[in-house]
């Protein structure tokens, strides 16, 4: 499968812009096939990885198998409902879904290791049947796989291990080919859902570890700035925080604050059929308003009682602990209100326009910063596509550091099995560094300078982890 000059080969299915490509090539792998249906994402893939990706996995697997032999199959596959007709064995229940096409490749090519990625809910109760079909199908095809999911996020990795300040919990399904005689024996997952190497996620700093771009580096600053209305909403709620802090209120509400539900506690009337969660919400808002009525009414008067604010912007959710103002936070304008948290790590990038707002910069994250959050190298080029397309691709993408870590840990945990069929892969992984960053940055040019990503030691020194 692999040539004498290549430790191992891999295929990249549902490839997006190539997060798996970055992770596996950093280990020395060669991509021999990639496929992505979205034309914009496929164009970015081709531009950066210098190979075509536009295509349809259905066309390439049904009828005639066009996917070549390979050592590793990687796929960020979409989750689709599977048939429950008869609860059949094998992969018949997956027929008509894109997971079925993955199974066709596995049946024909038998790669040594499978690396699949999906959203957190794929292993949740609502998708219990889908999960069961995936695990059973892999085992029926001769793959040893744990029935317990590997859930991992890049914010659990320290920066020198390829971590990024983004909470992005994803399920990784890792399977090793052993043949059908022993594939149905359950095994423990190859890693857990915990910080690595003693790293504390609270140590993340967007300015230091991302890092954030300076105004001179941002090419479309105006498109990232808040609109006039957005700036007003943010400044009003910043005044809310500063006012309470200035009055000595050290513990801001941990529950959602909604101005429209502020009433003196003695005047609160809750209908009998109100759900318990809402009853609790109404009581807490009334208690908060009653305790700080004079402060809150003075604040409301300064902002015309929020009369010009949409209903969703009269809601505020504080998750920033001891921050003194919104300058020290990351913000999200959500349908449920303005949510703020400490400026450590950011919530998961999503494929819609709920882009994080950096408090002290009063602007949204840039496309380059979004790419950094996904672990893509500085040379990664999105061409002249609209920013909206880049945000969508980053929201749909796989994080490079997380993929590298879970794959490397899985191979190390199953080294003897992997070495039987793919000795080059086993050797590549055992000799690999803990982080993909340097290898990815130098992928096309060994002389490229590598951005230094550091963590702070207890005594404050900087540790060069780039290599």
C-alpha positions in Angstrom: 0.0 0.0 0.0 2.7 2.5 0.9 5.8 2.9 -1.3 9.4 2.6 -0.1 9.6 6.4 0.2 6.3 6.9 2.0 5.7 5.5 5.5 2.0 5.1 4.9 -0.8 6.3 2.6 -4.3 7.6 3.5 -7.6 8.6 1.9 -9.5 11.7 2.9 -13.2 11.4 2.6 -15.8 14.2 3.1 -12.5 16.1 3.2 -13.7 19.7 3.7 -10.5 21.9 3.3 -8.2 19.2 4.7 -8.0 19.1 8.4 -7.3 15.3 8.3 -4.8 15.9 5.5 -2.8 18.3 7.7 -2.8 15.9 10.6 -1.9 12.7 8.7 0.7 14.4 6.4 2.3 15.8 9.6 3.0 12.1 10.5 4.6 11.5 7.1 1.6 10.1 5.3 0.8 10.6 1.7 -2.8 11.2 0.6 -3.7 9.1 -2.4 -7.3 10.1 -2.7 -9.6 12.9 -1.5 -13.2 13.6 -2.1 -15.4 16.6 -1.2 -18.8 17.5 -2.7 -18.8 21.2 -1.8 -17.2 23.1 -4.8 -15.8 26.0 -2.6 -14.3 23.7 0.0 -12.9 21.4 -2.7 -11.3 24.4 -4.5 -9.6 25.4 -1.2 -8.4 21.8 -0.7 -6.9 21.7 -4.2 -5.3 25.1 -3.8 -3.5 24.1 -0.6 -2.9 20.3 -0.9 -2.1 20.3 -4.6 -4.5 17.5 -5.5 -8.1 17.4 -6.7 -10.9 16.7 -4.2 -14.1 17.6 -5.9 -16.3 14.6 -6.4 -19.0 12.3 -5.0 -18.1 9.3 -2.8 -21.3 7.5 -4.0 -20.1 7.7 -7.7 -16.7 6.5 -6.7 -17.7 3.4 -4.7 -20.9 2.1 -6.1 -20.6 0.1 -9.3 -16.8 0.4 -9.6 -14.5 1.1 -6.7 -12.4 4.1 -7.6 -10.8 4.6 -4.2 -7.3 3.2 -4.3 -5.6 0.9 -1.7 -4.4 2.8 1.4 -3.2 2.3 5.0 -5.5 4.8 6.7 -9.1 5.8 6.0 -10.0 9.2 7.4 -13.5 10.6 7.2 -15.5 13.4 8.8 -18.7 11.7 7.7 -22.2 13.1 8.0 -24.6 11.5 10.5 -27.7 10.1 8.8 -30.6 8.0 10.1 -30.2 4.3 9.5 -32.9 1.8 8.7 -34.3 0.0 11.7 -36.0 -2.6 9.6 -35.3 -6.0 11.2 -32.2 -4.8 13.0 -30.1 -6.7 10.5 -26.5 -7.7 11.1 -23.8 -6.3 9.0 -24.0 -3.0 7.1 -27.4 -3.5 5.4 -29.0 -1.0 7.8 -26.6 1.6 6.7 -27.5 1.1 3.0 -28.6 4.4 1.4 -26.4 6.5 3.8 -22.9 7.8 3.3 -21.6 5.6 6.0 -22.5 2.6 3.8 -20.1 4.0 1.2 -17.3 4.0 3.8 -18.2 0.4 4.5 -17.9 -0.5 0.8 -14.3 0.9 0.8 -13.4 -1.0 4.0 -14.8 -4.2 2.5 -12.8 -3.8 -0.6 -9.5 -2.2 0.6 -9.1 -3.2 4.3 -7.0 -0.3 5.4 -5.1 -1.0 8.7 -6.6 1.9 10.7 -9.9 3.8 10.4 -10.2 7.4 11.8 -13.8 8.8 11.8 -15.0 12.0 13.2 -18.5 13.3 14.0 -20.4 15.6 16.2 -20.8 14.9 20.0 -24.4 13.8 19.7 -23.6 10.8 17.4 -22.8 8.9 20.7 -25.8 10.3 22.5 -29.2 8.7 23.3 -30.9 10.2 20.3 -28.6 8.4 18.0 -28.2 5.1 19.9 -29.3 3.1 16.9 -26.9 4.8 14.5 -24.1 4.3 17.0 -24.9 0.6 17.3 -25.0 0.2 13.5 -21.6 1.9 13.1 -19.9 -0.2 15.7 -21.5 -3.5 14.5 -20.7 -2.7 10.9 -17.0 -2.0 11.6 -16.7 -5.2 13.6 -18.4 -7.3 10.9 -15.8 -6.0 8.5 -13.0 -7.2 10.8 -12.2 -4.0 12.7 -11.5 -3.9 16.4 -13.3 -0.9 17.8 -14.5 0.2 21.3 -18.2 0.5 21.9 -17.4 3.6 24.0 -16.7 6.8 22.1 -13.5 8.8 22.2 -14.6 12.4 22.9 -11.9 15.0 22.6 -11.5 18.7 22.2 -8.4 20.8 21.2 -8.7 22.9 24.3 -7.6 19.9 26.4 -4.2 19.9 24.6 -1.5 22.3 25.7 -0.2 24.6 23.0 3.0 22.7 22.6 1.0 19.5 21.8 -1.0 21.2 19.0 -3.8 22.4 21.2 -5.9 25.4 20.5 -8.1 27.7 22.6 -11.4 26.3 21.3 -13.9 24.0 23.0 -14.7 21.6 20.1 -15.9 18.3 21.6 -16.1 15.8 18.8 -16.5 12.0 18.7 -13.7 10.1 17.1 -14.2 6.5 16.1 -10.8 4.7 15.8 -10.7 1.1 14.5 -7.8 -1.3 13.8 -8.1 -4.2 11.3 -7.7 -7.6 13.1 -10.0 -9.9 11.0 -13.4 -11.1 11.8 -12.3 -13.9 14.2 -11.5 -11.4 17.0 -13.1 -8.1 15.9 -16.3 -8.6 18.0 -14.4 -8.5 21.3 -15.0 -5.1 23.0 -11.9 -3.1 23.9 -11.5 0.0 26.0 -11.1 3.4 24.1 -7.5 4.4 23.4 -7.8 7.7 25.3 -10.1 9.6 27.6 -11.7 13.0 27.7 -9.3 14.8 30.0 -6.6 17.5 29.8 -3.3 16.2 28.5 0.1 16.5 30.3 -1.3 18.4 33.3 -2.6 21.2 31.2 -5.3 23.4 32.6 -7.7 24.9 30.0 -8.0 28.0 32.2 -4.4 28.8 31.2 -5.4 29.6 27.6 -5.1 33.2 26.5 -6.4 34.2 23.1 -3.9 37.1 22.7 -0.9 34.9 23.6 -1.8 31.5 22.2 -4.0 32.0 19.2 -2.7 34.7 18.6 -5.1 37.5 17.7 -4.2 39.6 14.7 -3.3 43.3 15.0 -5.4 45.8 13.1 -2.6 46.1 10.5 -2.8 42.4 9.8 -6.6 42.3 9.3 -7.4 42.9 5.7 -11.2 43.3 6.1 -11.4 45.1 9.4 -14.7 46.8 8.6 -16.4 43.5 8.0 -15.4 42.3 11.4 -16.5 45.4 13.3 -19.8 45.5 15.1 -22.7 47.3 13.5 -24.0 50.4 15.2 -26.8 48.5 16.8 -24.5 45.7 18.0 -22.1 48.2 19.5 -25.0 49.8 21.4 -26.1 46.5 22.8 -22.6 45.6 23.9 -21.9 49.0 25.4 -25.2 48.9 27.3 -24.4 45.5 28.9 -20.8 46.5 29.5 -22.3 49.5 31.5 -24.4 47.0 33.4 -21.3 45.0 34.4 -19.2 48.0 35.3 -22.1 49.5 37.3 -22.5 46.4 39.4 -18.8 46.0 39.9 -18.4 49.7 40.9 -21.1 49.2 43.5 -19.2 46.3 45.0 -21.2 43.4 43.5 -18.6 40.8 43.3 -20.8 37.9 42.2 -22.8 38.6 39.1 -25.8 36.4 38.3 -24.9 32.9 37.0 -28.4 32.6 35.6 -29.7 34.2 32.4 -30.7 37.8 33.1 -33.8 39.1 31.2 -34.8 42.7 31.7 -38.3 42.0 30.5 -38.8 39.7 33.6 -37.6 42.2 36.2 -40.3 42.8 38.8 -40.2 43.4 42.6 -40.4 40.0 44.3 -43.6 40.9 46.2 -45.3 41.6 42.9 -44.2 38.4 41.1 -47.1 36.3 39.9 -46.3 32.9 38.4 -49.1 30.9 36.7 -49.6 27.4 38.2 -48.8 25.6 35.0 -45.3 27.2 34.6 -42.6 24.6 34.2 -40.2 24.3 37.1 -37.2 25.6 35.1 -39.0 28.8 34.1 -40.4 29.3 37.6 -36.8 29.2 39.0 -35.7 31.6 36.3 -38.5 34.1 37.1 -37.9 33.9 40.8 -34.1 34.5 40.5 -34.6 37.5 38.2 -37.1 39.0 40.6 -34.8 38.5 43.5 -31.9 40.1 41.6 -34.0 43.1 40.6 -35.3 43.6 44.0 -31.9 43.5 45.7 -30.3 45.9 43.2 -33.3 47.9 42.1 -31.8 51.4 42.5 -28.7 50.5 40.5 -30.6 48.7 37.8 -33.2 51.4 37.3 -30.4 54.1 37.0 -28.7 51.8 34.4 -31.9 51.3 32.5 -32.7 55.0 32.4 -29.3 55.7 30.8 -30.2 53.2 28.1 -33.9 54.2 27.5 -35.0 51.1 29.4 -33.7 49.0 26.4 -36.9 50.0 24.6 -35.0 50.0 21.2 -33.4 46.6 21.8 -34.8 43.5 20.3 -36.2 41.0 22.9 -33.2 38.7 22.5 -30.8 41.6 23.2 -32.5 42.3 26.5 -31.2 39.0 27.7 -27.7 38.6 29.2 -25.8 35.5 30.3 -22.7 35.9 32.4 -20.0 33.1 32.3 -17.0 35.3 32.9 -16.4 34.8 36.6 -14.5 37.7 38.1 -14.0 39.8 34.9 -14.5 43.5 35.6 -16.0 44.4 32.2 -16.8 43.0 28.8 -13.3 44.0 27.7 -12.0 40.9 29.5 -14.5 38.6 27.8 -15.4 36.7 24.6 -19.0 37.5 23.5 -21.6 35.8 21.4 -24.8 37.4 20.1 -27.1 34.4 20.3 -30.8 34.0 19.5 -31.2 33.5 23.3 -29.3 36.7 24.2 -25.8 38.1 24.7 -23.5 35.4 26.2 -20.1 36.4 27.6 -17.3 34.2 29.0 -13.7 34.7 30.0 -11.2 35.4 27.2 -9.5 32.0 27.5 -10.8 29.5 25.0 -13.8 30.1 22.7 -16.9 28.0 22.0 -16.8 25.7 19.0 -16.7 27.4 15.6 -19.9 26.7 13.8 -20.9 26.8 10.2 -23.2 29.8 10.7 -22.5 33.5 11.5 -22.4 33.3 15.3 -18.7 34.3 15.2 -17.1 35.1 18.5 -16.6 38.8 19.4 -13.3 39.7 21.2 -14.3 42.0 24.0 -11.3 44.4 24.1 -11.1 44.6 20.3 -14.9 45.0 19.8 -14.7 42.9 16.7 -15.4 39.4 15.5 -12.7 36.8 15.0 -11.1 37.1 11.6 -11.0 34.2 9.0 -7.3 33.8 9.7 -7.9 33.5 13.4 -10.6 31.0 12.7 -8.1 29.0 10.7 -5.6 29.2 13.5 -8.3 27.9 15.9 -8.6 24.8 13.7 -4.8 24.3 13.6 -4.3 25.2 10.0 -0.8 26.6 9.0 -0.1 30.3 8.4 0.5 29.5 4.7 -3.0 28.1 4.2 -4.7 30.1 1.5 -8.5 30.6 1.1 -8.1 32.5 -2.2 -10.6 35.3 -2.9 -13.7 33.4 -1.6 -16.1 35.4 0.6 -15.4 35.4 4.3 -18.7 33.7 4.9 -17.5 30.6 3.0 -14.3 30.5 5.1 -16.2 30.7 8.3 -18.5 27.9 7.1 -15.6 25.7 6.2 -13.9 26.3 9.5 -17.2 25.5 11.3 -17.5 22.3 9.4 -13.8 21.3 9.7 -11.8 18.9 11.8 -9.3 20.4 14.2 -5.8 19.4 13.2 -4.3 19.1 16.6 -7.2 17.0 18.0 -7.1 14.7 15.0 -3.3 14.2 15.2 -3.5 13.5 18.9 -6.3 10.9 18.9 -4.9 9.1 15.9 -1.3 9.1 17.3 -2.6 7.8 20.7 -4.7 5.1 19.1 -1.8 3.8 17.0 0.5 3.8 20.0 -2.0 1.9 22.0 -2.4 -0.7 19.2 1.1 -0.6 17.9 1.6 -4.4 17.7 -1.6 -4.8 15.7 -0.8 -1.9 13.4 2.7 -3.0 12.8 1.6 -6.4 11.4 0.0 -4.9 8.4 1.4 -1.3 8.2 5.0 -1.3 9.6 5.7 2.0 8.0 2.7 3.6 9.8 3.8 2.1 13.1 7.3 3.4 12.7 6.1 6.9 11.6 3.9 7.3 14.6 6.5 6.0 17.1 9.1 8.5 15.8 6.6 11.4 15.5 6.7 14.5 17.7 3.9 15.3 20.2 2.6 18.2 18.0 1.8 18.5 14.3 2.5 22.2 14.2 6.0 22.3 12.9 5.5 19.6 10.3 2.4 21.2 9.0 3.9 24.6 8.8 6.9 23.3 6.9 4.9 20.9 4.7 5.8 22.5 1.4 8.9 24.5 2.5 11.3 23.0 5.1 12.9 26.5 5.5 9.6 28.2 6.6 9.8 29.8 10.1 7.4 28.2 12.5 5.3 30.3 14.8 6.3 29.6 18.4 3.5 28.3 20.6 4.2 28.4 24.2 2.8 27.7 27.7 3.8 29.5 30.8 5.8 27.6 33.3 5.0 28.3 37.0 7.9 30.6 37.3 6.9 32.6 34.2 9.5 31.5 31.6 8.5 30.9 28.0 9.0 27.4 26.7 9.8 27.1 23.0 7.6 24.2 21.8 7.7 24.7 18.0 10.7 22.6 17.3 
